[in-house]
């Protein structure tokens, strides 16, 4: 899983401990808070998912 949020105020690090506890057996990486659509492509490219 690649979690992300679109909140303009709080950061995703506040939620990650709860999120990780709820999906212990899943591979989780690359979390990010997105504040604008211009950040999405660079973020996904940086994950090197071979899409």
PyMOL Python script that loads the backbone (N, CA, C, O; Angstrom):
from pymol import cmd

cmd.read_pdbstr("""\
ATOM      1  N   UNK A   1       0.829  -1.165   0.000  1.00  0.00           N
ATOM      2  CA  UNK A   1       0.000   0.000   0.000  1.00  0.00           C
ATOM      3  C   UNK A   1       0.878   1.233   0.000  1.00  0.00           C
ATOM      4  O   UNK A   1       1.971   1.248   0.567  1.00  0.00           O
ATOM      5  N   UNK A   2       0.378   2.254  -0.643  1.00  0.00           N
ATOM      6  CA  UNK A   2       1.067   3.535  -0.692  1.00  0.00           C
ATOM      7  C   UNK A   2       0.089   4.593  -0.191  1.00  0.00           C
ATOM      8  O   UNK A   2      -0.686   5.144  -0.973  1.00  0.00           O
ATOM      9  N   UNK A   3       0.121   4.876   1.096  1.00  0.00           N
ATOM     10  CA  UNK A   3      -0.841   5.814   1.655  1.00  0.00           C
ATOM     11  C   UNK A   3      -0.514   7.262   1.317  1.00  0.00           C
ATOM     12  O   UNK A   3       0.649   7.658   1.240  1.00  0.00           O
ATOM     13  N   UNK A   4      -1.581   8.044   1.118  1.00  0.00           N
ATOM     14  CA  UNK A   4      -1.410   9.472   0.928  1.00  0.00           C
ATOM     15  C   UNK A   4      -2.635  10.184   1.469  1.00  0.00           C
ATOM     16  O   UNK A   4      -3.693   9.583   1.653  1.00  0.00           O
ATOM     17  N   UNK A   5      -2.475  11.456   1.717  1.00  0.00           N
ATOM     18  CA  UNK A   5      -3.601  12.277   2.147  1.00  0.00           C
ATOM     19  C   UNK A   5      -3.552  13.588   1.387  1.00  0.00           C
ATOM     20  O   UNK A   5      -2.520  13.953   0.824  1.00  0.00           O
ATOM     21  N   UNK A   6      -4.666  14.288   1.373  1.00  0.00           N
ATOM     22  CA  UNK A   6      -4.743  15.562   0.670  1.00  0.00           C
ATOM     23  C   UNK A   6      -5.062  16.704   1.616  1.00  0.00           C
ATOM     24  O   UNK A   6      -5.545  17.751   1.186  1.00  0.00           O
ATOM     25  N   UNK A   7      -4.802  16.516   2.869  1.00  0.00           N
ATOM     26  CA  UNK A   7      -5.074  17.540   3.874  1.00  0.00           C
ATOM     27  C   UNK A   7      -4.166  18.742   3.679  1.00  0.00           C
ATOM     28  O   UNK A   7      -2.978  18.594   3.393  1.00  0.00           O
ATOM     29  N   UNK A   8      -4.718  19.906   3.831  1.00  0.00           N
ATOM     30  CA  UNK A   8      -3.913  21.105   3.754  1.00  0.00           C
ATOM     31  C   UNK A   8      -3.377  21.521   5.105  1.00  0.00           C
ATOM     32  O   UNK A   8      -2.542  22.422   5.188  1.00  0.00           O
ATOM     33  N   UNK A   9      -3.843  20.880   6.168  1.00  0.00           N
ATOM     34  CA  UNK A   9      -3.445  21.320   7.500  1.00  0.00           C
ATOM     35  C   UNK A   9      -2.562  20.349   8.247  1.00  0.00           C
ATOM     36  O   UNK A   9      -1.446  20.700   8.629  1.00  0.00           O
ATOM     37  N   UNK A  10      -3.030  19.149   8.462  1.00  0.00           N
ATOM     38  CA  UNK A  10      -2.255  18.185   9.242  1.00  0.00           C
ATOM     39  C   UNK A  10      -1.378  17.341   8.322  1.00  0.00           C
ATOM     40  O   UNK A  10      -1.606  17.265   7.115  1.00  0.00           O
ATOM     41  N   UNK A  11      -0.377  16.714   8.918  1.00  0.00           N
ATOM     42  CA  UNK A  11       0.563  15.912   8.143  1.00  0.00           C
ATOM     43  C   UNK A  11       0.225  14.431   8.275  1.00  0.00           C
ATOM     44  O   UNK A  11      -0.420  14.027   9.243  1.00  0.00           O
ATOM     45  N   UNK A  12       0.646  13.636   7.330  1.00  0.00           N
ATOM     46  CA  UNK A  12       0.326  12.204   7.314  1.00  0.00           C
ATOM     47  C   UNK A  12       1.044  11.452   8.442  1.00  0.00           C
ATOM     48  O   UNK A  12       0.578  10.394   8.865  1.00  0.00           O
ATOM     49  N   UNK A  13       2.167  11.980   8.932  1.00  0.00           N
ATOM     50  CA  UNK A  13       2.894  11.291  10.000  1.00  0.00           C
ATOM     51  C   UNK A  13       2.059  11.150  11.267  1.00  0.00           C
ATOM     52  O   UNK A  13       2.293  10.243  12.065  1.00  0.00           O
ATOM     53  N   UNK A  14       1.090  12.038  11.457  1.00  0.00           N
ATOM     54  CA  UNK A  14       0.213  11.941  12.620  1.00  0.00           C
ATOM     55  C   UNK A  14      -0.692  10.708  12.545  1.00  0.00           C
ATOM     56  O   UNK A  14      -1.076  10.156  13.576  1.00  0.00           O
ATOM     57  N   UNK A  15      -1.027  10.285  11.347  1.00  0.00           N
ATOM     58  CA  UNK A  15      -1.948   9.174  11.129  1.00  0.00           C
ATOM     59  C   UNK A  15      -1.247   7.843  10.932  1.00  0.00           C
ATOM     60  O   UNK A  15      -1.845   6.795  11.176  1.00  0.00           O
ATOM     61  N   UNK A  16       0.011   7.856  10.496  1.00  0.00           N
ATOM     62  CA  UNK A  16       0.701   6.626  10.116  1.00  0.00           C
ATOM     63  C   UNK A  16       0.761   5.563  11.208  1.00  0.00           C
ATOM     64  O   UNK A  16       0.580   4.391  10.878  1.00  0.00           O
ATOM     65  N   UNK A  17       1.001   5.873  12.481  1.00  0.00           N
ATOM     66  CA  UNK A  17       1.015   4.798  13.483  1.00  0.00           C
ATOM     67  C   UNK A  17      -0.308   4.025  13.541  1.00  0.00           C
ATOM     68  O   UNK A  17      -0.303   2.797  13.632  1.00  0.00           O
ATOM     69  N   UNK A  18      -1.416   4.723  13.490  1.00  0.00           N
ATOM     70  CA  UNK A  18      -2.726   4.061  13.501  1.00  0.00           C
ATOM     71  C   UNK A  18      -2.922   3.259  12.225  1.00  0.00           C
ATOM     72  O   UNK A  18      -3.414   2.132  12.267  1.00  0.00           O
ATOM     73  N   UNK A  19      -2.541   3.831  11.099  1.00  0.00           N
ATOM     74  CA  UNK A  19      -2.672   3.151   9.816  1.00  0.00           C
ATOM     75  C   UNK A  19      -1.848   1.866   9.797  1.00  0.00           C
ATOM     76  O   UNK A  19      -2.344   0.819   9.381  1.00  0.00           O
ATOM     77  N   UNK A  20      -0.597   1.937  10.241  1.00  0.00           N
ATOM     78  CA  UNK A  20       0.276   0.764  10.245  1.00  0.00           C
ATOM     79  C   UNK A  20      -0.228  -0.318  11.190  1.00  0.00           C
ATOM     80  O   UNK A  20      -0.098  -1.505  10.889  1.00  0.00           O
ATOM     81  N   UNK A  21      -0.797   0.066  12.319  1.00  0.00           N
ATOM     82  CA  UNK A  21      -1.375  -0.911  13.242  1.00  0.00           C
ATOM     83  C   UNK A  21      -2.542  -1.670  12.622  1.00  0.00           C
ATOM     84  O   UNK A  21      -2.774  -2.833  12.950  1.00  0.00           O
ATOM     85  N   UNK A  22      -3.276  -1.012  11.727  1.00  0.00           N
ATOM     86  CA  UNK A  22      -4.460  -1.639  11.146  1.00  0.00           C
ATOM     87  C   UNK A  22      -4.135  -2.527   9.941  1.00  0.00           C
ATOM     88  O   UNK A  22      -5.013  -3.239   9.452  1.00  0.00           O
ATOM     89  N   UNK A  23      -2.903  -2.497   9.461  1.00  0.00           N
ATOM     90  CA  UNK A  23      -2.538  -3.335   8.302  1.00  0.00           C
ATOM     91  C   UNK A  23      -1.148  -3.926   8.508  1.00  0.00           C
ATOM     92  O   UNK A  23      -0.251  -3.730   7.688  1.00  0.00           O
ATOM     93  N   UNK A  24      -0.984  -4.636   9.590  1.00  0.00           N
ATOM     94  CA  UNK A  24       0.329  -5.162   9.991  1.00  0.00           C
ATOM     95  C   UNK A  24       0.981  -6.092   8.972  1.00  0.00           C
ATOM     96  O   UNK A  24       2.207  -6.113   8.865  1.00  0.00           O
ATOM     97  N   UNK A  25       0.199  -6.854   8.229  1.00  0.00           N
ATOM     98  CA  UNK A  25       0.786  -7.828   7.307  1.00  0.00           C
ATOM     99  C   UNK A  25       0.972  -7.289   5.891  1.00  0.00           C
ATOM    100  O   UNK A  25       1.363  -8.038   4.996  1.00  0.00           O
ATOM    101  N   UNK A  26       0.703  -6.026   5.680  1.00  0.00           N
ATOM    102  CA  UNK A  26       0.803  -5.442   4.343  1.00  0.00           C
ATOM    103  C   UNK A  26       2.122  -4.687   4.187  1.00  0.00           C
ATOM    104  O   UNK A  26       2.672  -4.163   5.156  1.00  0.00           O
ATOM    105  N   UNK A  27       2.610  -4.641   2.965  1.00  0.00           N
ATOM    106  CA  UNK A  27       3.781  -3.821   2.656  1.00  0.00           C
ATOM    107  C   UNK A  27       3.296  -2.388   2.470  1.00  0.00           C
ATOM    108  O   UNK A  27       2.446  -2.115   1.623  1.00  0.00           O
ATOM    109  N   UNK A  28       3.841  -1.486   3.264  1.00  0.00           N
ATOM    110  CA  UNK A  28       3.426  -0.087   3.230  1.00  0.00           C
ATOM    111  C   UNK A  28       4.666   0.775   3.067  1.00  0.00           C
ATOM    112  O   UNK A  28       5.622   0.654   3.833  1.00  0.00           O
ATOM    113  N   UNK A  29       4.647   1.655   2.057  1.00  0.00           N
ATOM    114  CA  UNK A  29       5.779   2.547   1.861  1.00  0.00           C
ATOM    115  C   UNK A  29       5.362   3.764   1.048  1.00  0.00           C
ATOM    116  O   UNK A  29       4.322   3.763   0.389  1.00  0.00           O
ATOM    117  N   UNK A  30       6.178   4.785   1.105  1.00  0.00           N
ATOM    118  CA  UNK A  30       5.998   5.950   0.256  1.00  0.00           C
ATOM    119  C   UNK A  30       4.916   6.917   0.683  1.00  0.00           C
ATOM    120  O   UNK A  30       4.379   7.640  -0.155  1.00  0.00           O
ATOM    121  N   UNK A  31       4.578   6.952   1.967  1.00  0.00           N
ATOM    122  CA  UNK A  31       3.498   7.837   2.382  1.00  0.00           C
ATOM    123  C   UNK A  31       3.821   9.297   2.082  1.00  0.00           C
ATOM    124  O   UNK A  31       4.975   9.722   2.131  1.00  0.00           O
ATOM    125  N   UNK A  32       2.773  10.049   1.770  1.00  0.00           N
ATOM    126  CA  UNK A  32       2.992  11.449   1.397  1.00  0.00           C
ATOM    127  C   UNK A  32       1.720  12.255   1.602  1.00  0.00           C
ATOM    128  O   UNK A  32       0.610  11.757   1.419  1.00  0.00           O
ATOM    129  N   UNK A  33       1.906  13.498   1.982  1.00  0.00           N
ATOM    130  CA  UNK A  33       0.792  14.457   1.993  1.00  0.00           C
ATOM    131  C   UNK A  33       0.891  15.260   0.708  1.00  0.00           C
ATOM    132  O   UNK A  33       1.927  15.862   0.428  1.00  0.00           O
ATOM    133  N   UNK A  34      -0.173  15.271  -0.066  1.00  0.00           N
ATOM    134  CA  UNK A  34      -0.217  15.963  -1.346  1.00  0.00           C
ATOM    135  C   UNK A  34      -1.006  17.254  -1.159  1.00  0.00           C
ATOM    136  O   UNK A  34      -2.156  17.227  -0.721  1.00  0.00           O
ATOM    137  N   UNK A  35      -0.390  18.372  -1.489  1.00  0.00           N
ATOM    138  CA  UNK A  35      -1.091  19.642  -1.336  1.00  0.00           C
ATOM    139  C   UNK A  35      -1.493  20.243  -2.679  1.00  0.00           C
ATOM    140  O   UNK A  35      -2.174  21.267  -2.720  1.00  0.00           O
ATOM    141  N   UNK A  36      -1.081  19.621  -3.763  1.00  0.00           N
ATOM    142  CA  UNK A  36      -1.461  20.096  -5.090  1.00  0.00           C
ATOM    143  C   UNK A  36      -1.234  19.024  -6.129  1.00  0.00           C
ATOM    144  O   UNK A  36      -0.362  18.171  -5.966  1.00  0.00           O
ATOM    145  N   UNK A  37      -2.008  19.059  -7.192  1.00  0.00           N
ATOM    146  CA  UNK A  37      -1.908  18.008  -8.213  1.00  0.00           C
ATOM    147  C   UNK A  37      -0.547  17.962  -8.879  1.00  0.00           C
ATOM    148  O   UNK A  37      -0.167  16.916  -9.405  1.00  0.00           O
ATOM    149  N   UNK A  38       0.191  19.039  -8.876  1.00  0.00           N
ATOM    150  CA  UNK A  38       1.517  19.067  -9.476  1.00  0.00           C
ATOM    151  C   UNK A  38       2.522  18.178  -8.762  1.00  0.00           C
ATOM    152  O   UNK A  38       3.552  17.837  -9.344  1.00  0.00           O
ATOM    153  N   UNK A  39       2.261  17.797  -7.537  1.00  0.00           N
ATOM    154  CA  UNK A  39       3.180  16.951  -6.767  1.00  0.00           C
ATOM    155  C   UNK A  39       2.984  15.464  -7.042  1.00  0.00           C
ATOM    156  O   UNK A  39       3.877  14.671  -6.741  1.00  0.00           O
ATOM    157  N   UNK A  40       1.872  15.070  -7.592  1.00  0.00           N
ATOM    158  CA  UNK A  40       1.527  13.651  -7.712  1.00  0.00           C
ATOM    159  C   UNK A  40       2.474  12.913  -8.655  1.00  0.00           C
ATOM    160  O   UNK A  40       2.991  11.855  -8.298  1.00  0.00           O
ATOM    161  N   UNK A  41       2.708  13.446  -9.840  1.00  0.00           N
ATOM    162  CA  UNK A  41       3.546  12.746 -10.818  1.00  0.00           C
ATOM    163  C   UNK A  41       4.972  12.555 -10.315  1.00  0.00           C
ATOM    164  O   UNK A  41       5.531  11.465 -10.437  1.00  0.00           O
ATOM    165  N   UNK A  42       5.564  13.603  -9.754  1.00  0.00           N
ATOM    166  CA  UNK A  42       6.933  13.482  -9.228  1.00  0.00           C
ATOM    167  C   UNK A  42       6.999  12.463  -8.097  1.00  0.00           C
ATOM    168  O   UNK A  42       7.947  11.681  -8.023  1.00  0.00           O
ATOM    169  N   UNK A  43       6.004  12.464  -7.220  1.00  0.00           N
ATOM    170  CA  UNK A  43       5.962  11.514  -6.101  1.00  0.00           C
ATOM    171  C   UNK A  43       5.877  10.083  -6.619  1.00  0.00           C
ATOM    172  O   UNK A  43       6.630   9.220  -6.170  1.00  0.00           O
ATOM    173  N   UNK A  44       4.966   9.820  -7.562  1.00  0.00           N
ATOM    174  CA  UNK A  44       4.823   8.462  -8.102  1.00  0.00           C
ATOM    175  C   UNK A  44       6.071   8.026  -8.857  1.00  0.00           C
ATOM    176  O   UNK A  44       6.483   6.870  -8.753  1.00  0.00           O
ATOM    177  N   UNK A  45       6.681   8.938  -9.619  1.00  0.00           N
ATOM    178  CA  UNK A  45       7.927   8.612 -10.309  1.00  0.00           C
ATOM    179  C   UNK A  45       9.026   8.243  -9.321  1.00  0.00           C
ATOM    180  O   UNK A  45       9.820   7.338  -9.577  1.00  0.00           O
ATOM    181  N   UNK A  46       9.073   8.937  -8.206  1.00  0.00           N
ATOM    182  CA  UNK A  46      10.076   8.683  -7.189  1.00  0.00           C
ATOM    183  C   UNK A  46       9.909   7.336  -6.486  1.00  0.00           C
ATOM    184  O   UNK A  46      10.858   6.816  -5.899  1.00  0.00           O
ATOM    185  N   UNK A  47       8.705   6.777  -6.546  1.00  0.00           N
ATOM    186  CA  UNK A  47       8.454   5.468  -5.926  1.00  0.00           C
ATOM    187  C   UNK A  47       8.998   4.322  -6.779  1.00  0.00           C
ATOM    188  O   UNK A  47       9.130   3.199  -6.292  1.00  0.00           O
ATOM    189  N   UNK A  48       9.313   4.593  -8.041  1.00  0.00           N
ATOM    190  CA  UNK A  48       9.902   3.601  -8.940  1.00  0.00           C
ATOM    191  C   UNK A  48       9.064   2.322  -9.005  1.00  0.00           C
ATOM    192  O   UNK A  48       9.569   1.222  -8.779  1.00  0.00           O
ATOM    193  N   UNK A  49       7.779   2.485  -9.317  1.00  0.00           N
ATOM    194  CA  UNK A  49       6.846   1.358  -9.351  1.00  0.00           C
ATOM    195  C   UNK A  49       6.761   0.694 -10.726  1.00  0.00           C
ATOM    196  O   UNK A  49       6.057  -0.304 -10.880  1.00  0.00           O
ATOM    197  N   UNK A  50       7.458   1.223 -11.720  1.00  0.00           N
ATOM    198  CA  UNK A  50       7.414   0.684 -13.078  1.00  0.00           C
ATOM    199  C   UNK A  50       5.988   0.640 -13.614  1.00  0.00           C
ATOM    200  O   UNK A  50       5.549  -0.384 -14.138  1.00  0.00           O
ATOM    201  N   UNK A  51       5.281   1.731 -13.487  1.00  0.00           N
ATOM    202  CA  UNK A  51       3.891   1.799 -13.968  1.00  0.00           C
ATOM    203  C   UNK A  51       3.838   1.974 -15.458  1.00  0.00           C
ATOM    204  O   UNK A  51       2.752   2.050 -16.032  1.00  0.00           O
TER     205      UNK A  51
END
""", "prot")
cmd.dss("prot")
cmd.show_as("cartoon", "prot")
cmd.util.cbc("prot")
cmd.orient("prot")
